[in-house]
Amino acid sequence: MFMHCPFCQNPDTKVVDTRVGDDGYAIRRRRECPKCGKRFTTVETAQLLVIKRSGNSEPFSRDKVISGVRKACQGRPIDEDALKQLGRKVEEDLRSRGLAQVDSDEVGRAILAPLRDLDKVAYMRFASVYQNFENLNDFENAIKDLREHCDSEAKSSAESHDAQSVKSAK
């Protein structure tokens, strides 16, 4: 693939430096044109597409994830940095799958776990919309699952703490 020089339109340029971007998903390349001698920077990213229920596709947007989660967090004590970190986790999860396209349902599922860890009430709000709760039984089942998750997390944390205590005692 050729990168045209933006100054003289020469179809061949030379890469003089390559660096991974701050987010880890972009590559910055410093290029030089052998014809005119000018330098310029290009940024290359792998695009992740989201396939909507309608069948249309659009580029993944971390901002859109944060915006959707922000609605579920309304009135909750959650700061903007926590939302940004959640958006980053969701994007990392989706990109780690190595797919060029993901269904919008996969995006929703990828949001659930980090949101559950962030705030249980916001999780229930988001889950009720995302999973189309229709009646009280849906809420009761979700609350039961959430309690079981919290209990198993607490048990796992306690076991880990006990194991650390045993190691340090030796």
C-alpha positions as CSV (number, residue, x, y, z in Angstrom):
1,M,0.0,0.0,0.0
2,F,1.3,3.4,-0.9
3,M,1.1,6.5,1.1
4,H,1.0,9.6,-1.1
5,C,2.9,12.7,0.0
6,P,0.4,15.4,1.0
7,F,2.7,18.1,-0.3
8,C,3.7,16.9,-3.8
9,Q,1.5,13.8,-4.3
10,N,4.5,11.5,-4.8
11,P,3.0,8.0,-4.5
12,D,6.0,6.6,-2.6
13,T,7.1,7.8,0.9
14,K,9.6,6.4,3.4
15,V,8.8,5.5,7.0
16,V,11.4,7.1,9.3
17,D,9.8,6.3,12.7
18,T,7.0,4.2,14.1
19,R,5.4,4.4,17.5
20,V,2.3,2.9,19.2
21,G,-0.3,5.5,20.1
22,D,-1.2,6.3,23.7
23,D,-4.3,4.2,23.6
24,G,-2.4,1.2,22.3
25,Y,-4.8,0.9,19.3
26,A,-3.1,3.3,16.9
27,I,0.2,3.4,15.2
28,R,1.8,6.8,14.5
29,R,4.3,6.8,11.6
30,R,6.6,9.6,10.8
31,R,7.2,9.6,7.0
32,E,9.5,11.4,4.6
33,C,9.0,12.0,0.9
34,P,12.1,11.2,-1.1
35,K,11.0,13.6,-3.9
36,C,10.3,16.8,-2.0
37,G,12.0,16.0,1.3
38,K,9.1,17.1,3.5
39,R,8.0,15.0,6.5
40,F,4.5,14.3,7.8
41,T,2.8,12.0,10.3
42,T,0.2,9.4,9.7
43,V,-2.0,7.6,12.2
44,E,-3.2,4.1,11.5
45,T,-6.0,2.4,13.4
46,A,-7.9,-0.8,13.1
47,Q,-11.6,0.0,12.8
48,L,-14.0,-1.9,14.9
49,L,-17.5,-2.0,13.5
50,V,-20.7,-2.5,15.4
51,I,-23.6,-4.3,13.6
52,K,-26.8,-2.8,14.8
53,R,-30.1,-4.7,15.1
54,S,-31.3,-3.1,11.9
55,G,-28.4,-4.6,10.0
56,N,-26.6,-1.3,9.6
57,S,-23.0,-1.0,10.8
58,E,-21.2,1.9,12.4
59,P,-17.7,2.4,13.9
60,F,-17.4,1.6,17.5
61,S,-17.6,4.7,19.7
62,R,-16.2,4.7,23.2
63,D,-18.0,8.0,23.7
64,K,-21.3,6.3,22.8
65,V,-20.8,3.6,25.4
66,I,-20.0,6.2,28.1
67,S,-23.0,8.2,27.1
68,G,-25.3,5.2,27.4
69,V,-23.8,4.2,30.8
70,R,-24.0,7.8,32.0
71,K,-27.8,7.6,31.7
72,A,-27.9,4.5,33.9
73,C,-25.6,6.3,36.4
74,Q,-27.7,9.4,36.7
75,G,-28.0,10.5,40.3
76,R,-25.4,8.0,41.4
77,P,-22.0,9.0,43.0
78,I,-19.9,8.1,39.9
79,D,-17.3,10.4,38.5
80,E,-16.4,11.0,34.9
81,D,-13.0,9.3,35.2
82,A,-14.8,6.1,36.3
83,L,-17.0,6.3,33.3
84,K,-14.0,6.8,31.0
85,Q,-12.3,3.8,32.5
86,L,-15.4,1.7,32.0
87,G,-15.5,2.8,28.3
88,R,-11.8,1.8,28.0
89,K,-12.4,-1.6,29.6
90,V,-15.4,-2.3,27.2
91,E,-13.3,-1.3,24.2
92,E,-10.4,-3.5,25.3
93,D,-12.7,-6.4,25.9
94,L,-14.2,-6.1,22.4
95,R,-10.9,-5.6,20.6
96,S,-9.3,-8.5,22.5
97,R,-11.7,-10.8,20.7
98,G,-9.8,-10.1,17.4
99,L,-12.9,-9.4,15.4
100,A,-13.4,-6.6,12.9
101,Q,-17.2,-6.6,13.6
102,V,-19.3,-7.1,16.7
103,D,-23.0,-7.2,17.2
104,S,-24.5,-4.4,19.3
105,D,-25.7,-7.1,21.7
106,E,-22.0,-8.0,22.3
107,V,-21.3,-4.3,23.2
108,G,-24.2,-4.4,25.7
109,R,-22.9,-7.6,27.3
110,A,-19.3,-6.2,27.4
111,I,-20.7,-3.2,29.4
112,L,-22.5,-5.3,32.0
113,A,-19.6,-6.8,34.0
114,P,-17.6,-3.6,34.5
115,L,-20.8,-1.7,35.3
116,R,-21.8,-4.3,37.9
117,D,-18.4,-3.8,39.5
118,L,-18.7,0.0,39.4
119,D,-22.3,0.5,40.7
120,K,-25.0,-2.1,41.4
121,V,-27.9,0.3,41.0
122,A,-26.6,1.6,37.7
123,Y,-26.0,-2.0,36.6
124,M,-29.7,-2.9,37.4
125,R,-30.9,0.2,35.5
126,F,-28.8,-0.6,32.4
127,A,-29.6,-4.3,32.5
128,S,-33.3,-3.6,32.8
129,V,-33.2,-1.6,29.5
130,Y,-30.6,-3.7,27.7
131,Q,-32.2,-7.0,28.6
132,N,-35.8,-5.7,28.0
133,F,-37.2,-6.5,31.5
134,E,-40.9,-6.9,31.1
135,N,-42.1,-7.7,34.6
136,L,-41.2,-7.9,38.3
137,N,-39.9,-11.5,37.9
138,D,-37.3,-10.2,35.5
139,F,-36.1,-7.7,38.1
140,E,-36.2,-10.4,40.9
141,N,-34.2,-12.8,38.8
142,A,-31.6,-10.2,38.0
143,I,-31.3,-9.1,41.7
144,K,-31.0,-12.8,42.7
145,D,-28.2,-13.2,40.1
146,L,-26.5,-10.0,41.3
147,R,-26.6,-11.1,44.9
148,E,-25.2,-14.5,44.0
149,H,-22.4,-12.8,42.1
150,C,-21.7,-10.5,45.1
151,D,-21.7,-13.4,47.5
152,S,-19.3,-15.5,45.4
153,E,-17.0,-12.5,45.0
154,A,-17.0,-11.9,48.7
155,K,-16.3,-15.6,49.4
156,S,-13.5,-15.6,46.8
157,S,-12.0,-12.4,48.3
158,A,-12.2,-13.9,51.8
159,E,-10.5,-17.1,50.6
160,S,-7.7,-15.1,48.9
161,H,-7.2,-13.1,52.1
162,D,-7.1,-16.3,54.2
163,A,-4.5,-17.8,51.8
164,Q,-2.4,-14.6,52.1
165,S,-2.6,-14.8,55.8
166,V,-1.4,-18.4,55.9
167,K,1.5,-17.5,53.6
168,S,2.6,-14.6,55.7
169,A,2.4,-16.7,58.9
170,K,4.9,-19.2,57.5
